[in-house]
Each structure stands twice: as structure tokens, then as C-alpha cells.
């Protein structure tokens, strides 16, 4: 819809990975450098990790375009939870090998024969395994065993592992993966984009679909867009899609910051109450990866919400409410003082006029005493409010220091 309204050739912020939209942020540039180094070595494992939506799949799609198809054969595995036997058969199928039945030995023999034939034909073989955090320890060990295939001293298979941050943790700390860890020749963790990369990223994708400056993008959206998405490319795509849709529905030629605020607020409202942030589960390092992650997530979901302890947000809200109350009290006290001072000025003016005309009122002493009493009352009131404020800030400072 919005692509028609703005005259785009296609949707610029689709969520599916497309190498045509590849944007080389600083972290992706580093990742390509590590990939280039690793592939030049022609052996072992290269590991790329990152949060969901950080651009791992787009990076790999871009990498595949750069590879010489005549000199490199690529097999791809997008895993669910695979055990060791399943891993071997899925790897064989990724290279186009048809293995009858579930004979693991036959699958291994077919893979070895295939790797030898490719080497004799001058072709290297790369196996790309996505969602590696779902693999069992046994499946990862089978991948390590595949890396043992050689022709003379020449390794026949190189593997690229893509995974989420928990895979990075598992690989770094699991004793059972020590041998695989020793064969990792390059690794990189994809970080979110920096605030200064959001605008170039968005305009890069827009220009790819024929953007000619319409819609115009308000300069105030970039900082807010980074804050709302954390710099994760897929989240940026989600927000920009909704923003463009809103612009098209309202027939706007300028996408302004208040429109972005409305989109972010609407998307936040789409989340159910159960989507409140929780502590990320930590899988057991001594269990198979897939089982460990699944069990940790189940335990996390089963934990009852904490109701007895006051959250930081609750404390901040309460403290902010108290501070607002104190400020309002001071403002009210000063406003009352101003009213009294105005009344007192009138009294003084009347006395001054009466003195000039020699018609001093008989109750002059009483009126002066009343004025003095009011001033004392105002001073006591202001001192009380200011003392409350001082006590509040001193208490806050002591808590923060503790």
C-alpha cells in the first residue's frame, strides 16, 4: 500500500533477508573481515553470533553473492533441534546427496566421497549452519568430526556457524565443546547499529527502491528511532514499515517525529502484558544445547512474578511523585506569600497616604502589629516547606550513596 503511495518499486523494509538491501554497518564490516580471513584459511569453523534480527542471515546472503560459484560449493542447514544422527543426514541433503534410510555410516561415506570429488575438481566446500544454538552437543560434535575429512594434508570441509548470543556462551564455556572451540579460527558477535548509522541505513534502503526525497524525513526521528529499536536492523524495519504505512494512510509528505512517537506507542500497546521484560534464561552448560535452552526457558516461564519486592520503576515513580508534591508545596507557599505581600503593600500604601494627609488612623499600632504577625507567619511557613525539601534530598542522597 504505502509503496504505491510513495512510488517505491518495492517495500524497502521487508523483514525477510535480502542481500540486495545489505547495509555495511561498522559491525557488519568487521564481520565480513573475519569471514574473509576465515574463508581464506580454508579449514575449521567460523562463528558469527548476534541478537535476533541483527542481520546474520542478510550478511551470509551477501557473502554468498561474493563467493566464486565455480570454485566454492555451499551447503546450508537451518536447524531445528537436531541430534547427532540427524545432523549427518541433514548435512548430506544440504549438498544434494540422497541417502536412503537412516544409515549414519552410509551418510558419512557419501559425504566423504562427495568432498573428495569436489577437491579433485578444484572446488572447496563450505557448510553454513544457521540457528546453531538449537543443535545438541552431539550434533556439534558430529560437525567437528566432519571437519576431520582430508585429502592428504588438505582439509575438505569448512563450516560457518550462525547463532544467537546463547550459542556464543555455550561455545565459550562448555567443557564438551573444547575440541570444537580449538578449531574456531575466526569469530565475531554482531552488535546493534550505532545511533549515527540509523539515518544512513534507512536512506540506503529507501534509495534502493527509488526514493526521490518523498516522503521527507524529519531530522528529529533518528535519535528516537535508535532509542525505540536499540539499533537492531529488523526492529528498525518493523518501525519504519509502520511509520510509512501511517504516512500513506494520512497522506503525509513529511514523516515527523510525533508520527514516530505515535507508531512506537501503538507498537508498545500491541504487546501483551505477558511480554514484560524478563531475565534472560541461562542454559545449563553441561546439557545438550537445545535441551538446555528449552529447559531454561521453561523454568523462566514457570517462575511466578515477583510482587513483594518494589521494582526500580516503582521506586522512581514514587520518588518522582514525592518530589512533585514538594515542588507544588513550595510553589503554593510562594504564591500565598505573594498574595499576602500584595495585601500588605496596600495596607502600607494606605498608611502612607494617611500620614501625608495628617489623618493617621486610631488603630495604627494594631494594624502594624498585624502586618508584622503576617510576615512572621509567612516566614515560618516557607521555612517549614524548605526544611521538608532539604530532608527529602538528603535522604535521597544517602540512599543513592548506599
C-alpha positions as CSV (number, residue, x, y, z in Angstrom):
1,X,0.0,0.0,0.0
2,X,2.5,2.6,1.1
3,X,4.9,1.7,-1.6
4,X,2.3,2.7,-4.2
5,X,1.5,6.0,-2.5
6,X,5.2,7.0,-2.3
7,X,6.1,5.5,-5.7
8,X,8.5,2.8,-4.4
9,X,9.4,-0.1,-6.7
10,X,9.0,-2.5,-3.7
11,X,8.8,-2.5,0.0
12,X,12.1,-1.1,1.4
13,X,11.8,-2.6,4.9
14,X,10.7,-6.1,4.4
15,X,11.7,-8.5,7.2
16,X,12.9,-11.4,5.1
17,X,16.7,-11.3,4.5
18,X,17.6,-9.8,1.0
19,X,21.2,-9.3,0.1
20,X,20.2,-6.5,-2.3
21,X,19.4,-4.4,0.7
22,X,22.7,-5.2,2.5
23,X,24.0,-2.3,4.5
24,X,27.6,-2.4,5.7
25,X,27.4,-1.0,9.3
26,X,30.6,-0.9,11.3
27,X,29.9,-4.3,13.0
28,X,28.9,-5.9,9.6
29,X,32.1,-4.6,8.1
30,X,34.1,-6.3,10.9
31,X,32.1,-9.5,10.4
32,X,33.0,-9.6,6.7
33,X,36.6,-9.1,7.5
34,X,36.5,-12.1,9.9
35,X,34.6,-14.1,7.4
36,X,37.1,-13.2,4.7
37,X,40.0,-14.2,6.9
38,X,38.4,-17.4,7.9
39,X,37.5,-18.5,4.4
40,X,41.0,-17.8,3.2
41,X,42.2,-20.3,5.8
42,X,40.0,-23.0,4.2
43,X,39.6,-25.0,7.3
44,X,38.0,-25.2,10.7
45,X,35.0,-23.2,11.9
46,X,34.0,-19.6,11.6
47,X,31.4,-18.4,14.1
48,X,29.1,-15.4,13.8
49,X,26.6,-14.6,16.6
50,X,24.2,-11.8,17.2
51,X,20.8,-11.0,18.6
52,X,17.6,-12.0,16.8
53,X,17.2,-9.5,13.9
54,X,20.8,-8.3,14.0
55,X,21.4,-9.2,10.3
56,X,23.2,-12.6,10.4
57,X,21.2,-14.1,7.6
58,X,21.4,-11.0,5.4
59,X,25.2,-10.9,6.0
60,X,25.5,-14.6,4.8
61,X,23.3,-13.9,1.8
62,X,25.6,-11.1,0.9
63,X,28.6,-13.3,1.4
64,X,27.3,-16.0,-0.9
65,X,26.9,-13.4,-3.6
66,X,30.6,-12.5,-3.3
67,X,31.8,-16.2,-3.5
68,X,33.0,-17.6,-6.8
69,X,30.4,-20.2,-7.5
70,X,32.8,-22.1,-9.8
71,X,35.3,-22.6,-7.1
72,X,33.1,-23.0,-4.0
73,X,30.2,-25.4,-3.2
74,X,27.9,-24.2,-0.4
75,X,25.5,-26.3,1.6
76,X,23.1,-24.7,4.0
77,X,21.4,-26.1,7.1
78,X,18.7,-24.1,9.0
79,X,18.3,-26.2,12.1
80,X,15.6,-27.1,14.4
81,X,16.7,-29.2,17.4
82,X,18.9,-31.9,15.7
83,X,20.7,-34.8,17.3
84,X,23.9,-36.3,16.0
85,X,22.4,-38.8,13.6
86,X,20.0,-36.2,12.2
87,X,22.8,-33.7,11.8
88,X,24.7,-36.0,9.4
89,X,21.7,-36.7,7.2
90,X,20.7,-33.0,7.1
91,X,24.2,-32.1,6.1
92,X,24.2,-34.7,3.4
93,X,21.0,-33.4,2.0
94,X,22.3,-29.8,2.0
95,X,24.9,-31.0,-0.6
96,X,22.2,-32.7,-2.7
97,X,23.1,-36.2,-1.5
98,X,20.2,-38.6,-1.4
99,X,20.7,-41.1,1.4
100,X,18.3,-44.0,1.6
101,X,17.0,-44.9,5.1
102,X,18.6,-43.7,8.3
103,X,22.0,-45.4,7.9
104,X,24.5,-42.9,9.5
105,X,27.5,-44.8,8.2
106,X,26.2,-44.6,4.7
107,X,25.6,-40.9,5.0
108,X,29.1,-40.3,6.3
109,X,30.6,-42.4,3.4
110,X,28.5,-40.4,0.9
111,X,29.7,-37.1,2.4
112,X,33.3,-38.1,2.3
113,X,33.1,-39.3,-1.3
114,X,31.4,-36.0,-2.3
115,X,34.1,-33.9,-0.5
116,X,36.9,-35.9,-2.3
117,X,35.2,-35.4,-5.7
118,X,34.9,-31.6,-5.1
119,X,38.5,-31.3,-4.1
120,X,39.7,-33.2,-7.2
121,X,37.6,-30.8,-9.3
122,X,39.3,-27.8,-7.6
123,X,36.3,-26.8,-5.6
124,X,36.2,-26.0,-1.9
125,X,33.2,-26.9,0.2
126,X,31.5,-24.7,2.8
127,X,28.7,-25.8,5.1
128,X,26.6,-22.9,6.6
129,X,24.6,-23.9,9.7
130,X,22.1,-21.3,10.9
131,X,20.4,-21.2,14.3
132,X,23.3,-23.2,15.8
133,X,22.0,-22.6,19.3
134,X,19.4,-25.3,18.6
135,X,21.9,-28.0,18.0
136,X,22.6,-30.6,20.6
137,X,26.2,-31.2,21.8
138,X,26.2,-34.4,19.9
139,X,25.3,-32.6,16.6
140,X,28.0,-30.1,17.2
141,X,30.5,-32.9,17.8
142,X,29.4,-34.5,14.5
143,X,30.2,-31.3,12.7
144,X,33.6,-31.3,14.3
145,X,34.1,-34.9,13.1
146,X,33.2,-33.9,9.5
147,X,35.9,-31.3,9.7
148,X,38.4,-34.2,10.0
149,X,37.9,-35.2,6.4
150,X,41.1,-34.6,4.5
151,X,42.7,-35.3,1.1
152,X,46.4,-35.7,2.1
153,X,47.1,-32.7,4.3
154,X,44.3,-30.7,2.6
155,X,41.1,-30.2,4.7
156,X,38.0,-30.9,2.7
157,X,35.2,-29.0,4.6
158,X,34.9,-25.7,6.3
159,X,31.9,-24.8,8.5
160,X,30.2,-21.4,9.2
161,X,28.1,-21.4,12.4
162,X,25.5,-18.7,12.9
163,X,23.8,-18.4,16.2
164,X,22.2,-16.3,18.9
165,X,24.1,-15.0,21.9
166,X,23.4,-18.1,24.0
167,X,25.4,-20.1,21.4
168,X,28.3,-17.8,22.0
169,X,28.0,-18.5,25.7
170,X,27.7,-22.2,25.2
171,X,30.7,-22.4,22.9
172,X,32.8,-20.4,25.3
173,X,32.1,-22.3,28.4
174,X,31.1,-25.9,27.6
175,X,33.8,-28.4,28.5
176,X,32.3,-30.9,26.0
177,X,33.0,-28.4,23.2
178,X,36.6,-27.9,23.9
179,X,37.8,-29.7,20.8
180,X,35.4,-27.7,18.6
181,X,36.4,-24.5,20.3
182,X,40.0,-25.1,19.4
183,X,39.1,-25.4,15.7
184,X,37.4,-21.9,15.6
185,X,39.7,-19.8,13.5
186,X,37.6,-16.6,13.4
187,X,34.6,-15.4,15.4
188,X,32.6,-12.2,15.6
189,X,29.5,-11.0,17.5
190,X,27.2,-8.6,15.6
191,X,26.5,-5.6,17.7
192,X,23.5,-3.2,17.2
193,X,24.0,-0.3,14.9
194,X,25.3,2.9,16.3
195,X,23.0,6.0,16.6
196,X,24.8,7.7,13.7
197,X,24.2,4.6,11.5
198,X,20.4,4.7,11.6
199,X,19.9,7.5,9.1
200,X,22.3,6.1,6.5
201,X,20.7,2.6,7.0
202,X,17.2,3.9,6.4
203,X,18.1,6.1,3.4
204,X,20.1,3.3,1.9
205,X,17.1,1.0,1.8
206,X,14.8,3.8,0.6
207,X,17.1,4.7,-2.2
208,X,17.3,1.1,-3.3
209,X,13.5,1.2,-4.1
210,X,13.6,4.6,-5.9
211,X,13.1,7.1,-3.1
212,X,13.3,10.6,-4.5
213,X,13.0,12.5,-1.3
214,X,9.3,11.9,-0.8
215,X,8.4,11.3,1.9
216,X,10.7,13.8,3.5
217,X,12.2,12.5,6.8
218,X,12.2,14.9,9.8
219,X,15.7,15.0,11.3
220,X,14.2,14.6,14.7
221,X,13.3,10.9,14.1
222,X,16.7,9.4,14.1
223,X,17.6,9.6,17.8
224,X,14.1,8.4,18.7
225,X,14.3,5.6,16.2
226,X,17.5,4.3,17.6
227,X,16.2,4.5,21.1
228,X,13.0,2.7,20.1
229,X,14.8,-0.1,18.3
230,X,18.1,-0.4,20.1
231,X,19.8,-0.3,16.7
232,X,18.6,-3.8,15.7
233,X,18.1,-3.8,11.9
234,X,14.9,-5.9,12.0
235,X,13.3,-3.7,14.6
236,X,14.2,-0.6,12.6
237,X,12.5,-2.3,9.6
238,X,9.4,-3.0,11.7
239,X,9.1,0.6,12.9
240,X,9.8,2.2,9.6
241,X,7.2,0.0,7.9
242,X,4.5,1.1,10.4
243,X,5.7,4.7,10.0
244,X,5.5,4.7,6.2
245,X,2.1,3.0,6.4
246,X,0.8,5.7,8.8
247,X,2.2,8.4,6.4
248,X,0.4,6.8,3.5
249,X,-2.9,6.5,5.3
250,X,-2.8,10.1,6.4
251,X,-1.3,11.2,3.0
252,X,1.6,12.9,4.6
253,X,4.6,14.1,2.6
254,X,6.8,14.5,5.7
255,X,7.3,11.8,8.3
256,X,7.7,13.8,11.5
257,X,8.9,12.9,15.0
258,X,5.4,13.0,16.5
259,X,4.3,10.4,14.0
260,X,7.1,8.2,15.0
261,X,6.1,8.6,18.7
262,X,2.6,7.5,17.8
263,X,3.9,4.4,15.9
264,X,6.2,3.4,18.8
265,X,3.4,3.9,21.3
266,X,1.0,1.8,19.2
267,X,3.5,-1.0,18.8
268,X,4.2,-1.0,22.5
269,X,0.4,-1.3,23.0
270,X,0.3,-4.3,20.7
271,X,2.5,-6.3,23.2
272,X,0.5,-8.4,25.6
273,X,1.1,-7.9,29.4
274,X,2.9,-11.2,29.4
275,X,5.6,-9.7,27.2
276,X,7.1,-7.7,30.1
277,X,10.9,-7.9,30.1
278,X,12.2,-10.9,32.0
279,X,15.7,-12.0,32.9
280,X,17.2,-14.0,30.0
281,X,17.4,-17.7,30.8
282,X,20.8,-19.2,31.3
283,X,21.1,-22.7,29.9
284,X,22.9,-25.4,31.7
285,X,26.4,-25.7,30.1
286,X,26.6,-29.4,30.8
287,X,23.4,-30.3,28.9
288,X,22.9,-30.6,25.1
289,X,22.4,-27.1,23.8
290,X,18.8,-27.5,22.5
291,X,17.6,-29.3,25.7
292,X,19.4,-26.9,28.0
293,X,18.0,-23.8,26.3
294,X,14.4,-25.3,26.2
295,X,14.6,-26.2,29.9
296,X,15.9,-22.8,30.9
297,X,13.1,-21.1,29.0
298,X,10.5,-23.4,30.6
299,X,11.9,-22.6,34.1
300,X,11.9,-18.9,33.4
301,X,8.2,-19.0,32.3
302,X,7.2,-21.0,35.3
303,X,8.7,-18.6,37.8
304,X,5.9,-16.5,39.5
305,X,6.1,-12.8,39.0
306,X,7.8,-11.0,41.9
307,X,5.2,-9.0,43.8
308,X,6.9,-8.4,47.2
309,X,9.9,-6.5,46.1
310,X,9.5,-3.0,44.8
311,X,10.8,-2.5,41.3
312,X,13.2,0.3,40.4
313,X,10.4,1.8,38.2
314,X,8.0,1.7,41.2
315,X,10.6,3.4,43.3
316,X,11.3,6.0,40.6
317,X,7.6,6.7,40.2
318,X,7.1,7.0,44.0
319,X,10.1,9.3,44.4
320,X,9.1,11.4,41.4
321,X,5.6,11.7,42.9
322,X,7.1,12.9,46.3
323,X,9.4,15.4,44.5
324,X,6.5,16.8,42.5
325,X,4.5,17.1,45.7
326,X,7.3,19.0,47.4
327,X,7.7,21.4,44.5
328,X,4.0,22.0,44.4
329,X,4.1,22.8,48.1
330,X,6.8,25.3,47.6
331,X,5.0,26.9,44.6
332,X,1.8,27.2,46.7
333,X,3.7,28.7,49.6
334,X,5.3,31.3,47.5
335,X,2.0,32.1,45.8
336,X,0.4,32.5,49.2
337,X,3.3,34.8,50.2
338,X,2.8,36.9,47.1
339,X,-0.9,37.3,47.9
340,X,-0.1,38.4,51.4
341,X,2.7,40.7,50.2
342,X,0.2,42.4,47.8
343,X,-2.3,42.9,50.6
344,X,0.4,44.2,52.9
345,X,1.6,46.7,50.3
346,X,-2.0,48.0,50.1
347,X,-2.0,48.4,53.9
348,X,1.3,50.3,53.8
349,X,0.1,52.5,50.9
350,X,-3.0,53.4,52.9
351,X,-0.9,54.2,56.0
352,X,1.5,56.3,53.8
353,X,-1.4,58.3,52.3
354,X,-3.0,58.8,55.8
355,X,0.4,60.1,57.1
356,X,0.7,62.6,54.2
357,X,-2.7,64.0,55.0
358,X,-2.1,64.0,58.7
359,X,-5.1,61.7,59.2
360,X,-3.5,58.8,60.9
361,X,-5.9,56.0,61.9
362,X,-6.5,55.4,65.5
363,X,-5.7,51.7,65.2
364,X,-2.3,52.3,63.5
365,X,-0.4,50.3,66.1
366,X,-2.8,47.4,65.9
367,X,-2.5,47.3,62.1
368,X,1.3,47.4,62.1
369,X,1.3,44.6,64.6
370,X,-1.0,42.6,62.3
371,X,1.4,43.2,59.4
372,X,4.3,42.0,61.5
373,X,2.4,38.9,62.5
374,X,1.6,38.0,58.9
375,X,5.2,38.4,57.9
376,X,6.3,36.1,60.7
377,X,3.7,33.5,59.7
378,X,4.9,33.6,56.1
379,X,8.5,33.1,57.1
380,X,7.6,30.2,59.3
381,X,5.6,28.6,56.5
382,X,8.4,28.9,54.0
383,X,11.0,27.6,56.4
384,X,8.8,24.6,57.1
385,X,8.5,23.7,53.4
386,X,12.2,24.3,52.7
387,X,13.1,22.1,55.6
388,X,11.0,19.3,54.1
389,X,12.7,19.7,50.8
390,X,16.2,19.6,52.4
391,X,15.2,16.5,54.3
392,X,14.0,14.8,51.2
393,X,17.1,15.5,49.1
394,X,19.4,14.5,52.0
395,X,17.5,11.2,52.4
396,X,17.7,10.6,48.6
397,X,21.4,11.3,48.5
398,X,22.0,8.8,51.4
399,X,20.0,6.1,49.6
400,X,21.8,6.6,46.3
401,X,25.2,6.5,48.1
402,X,24.2,3.3,49.9
